């Protein structure tokens, strides 16, 4: 009896051997977006789909800009997001703290090699005394970091890698509660930020709602709704 599935697998492996790596990454990216759409639906994360990342930011900034916010950003790079939030958050006691090694990725991520996104160790210059950067790997800087008093906690996750993302979420677990906002910048990489977020939600017992996303679902803001009901 002919094993058709085995024949299909044989054809695919031989085709893969001849397919350029860039083409395979494109195929994987397509599958990731399909998986992400399914994942969002399975978790009932229905939300407005907006035109840009800044539009997604606006959905939360509009509601918290005059409150006492503690804004924590993980993966600062050149400080584009930090500058946005520095301008939008108006309360004088708000603090904006950015965490980054400024040495690039600690491991390869997709087509990006270890060290990609490095800034030569240079920290962004932002003319706002409320902004402070903590230079180093997350597992080195977070144990010594003191979470300041605040009314609203806003977390911006742009750490890219699963390992980096789950490290931050687990460390900040005691401070993530109802009303905390968490933004993820690379949701289309299913084995990284979505995996970490999914794992964290199961471990913590916390529930979340999607506030807003861009049209591709790569950039998504969530709000914590508190512990899961028994």
VENZI-V336631 format. One line per field, one symbol per residue. psi: psi as a letter, one per 40 degrees, with the letter a starting at -180 (. if undefined). burial: 1 if it has 16 or more other C-alpha atoms within 10 Angstrom, else 0. Layout:
psi: ???
burial: ???
//
This chain:
psi: hhgddddddddddddddehiddddddddddddddddddddddefghiihididdddddddddeedeigihhhhhgdbeedddddddddhdhdeihhhhhidfeaheiihbehiheieiefehhihhgheehhihhiideddddehhhiiidhhhhhhfediddddddddddedeehahehhhhhefeegdecddddddddddddeiiiihdiiideedhhhihheaihi.
burial: 00000000000000000000000000001001100100000000101011001001111110011011111111111100111011011100011111111111100010000011110000110000001111101100010000000001111111111101110110000001111111111111110111111001100001111111110111111111000000
//
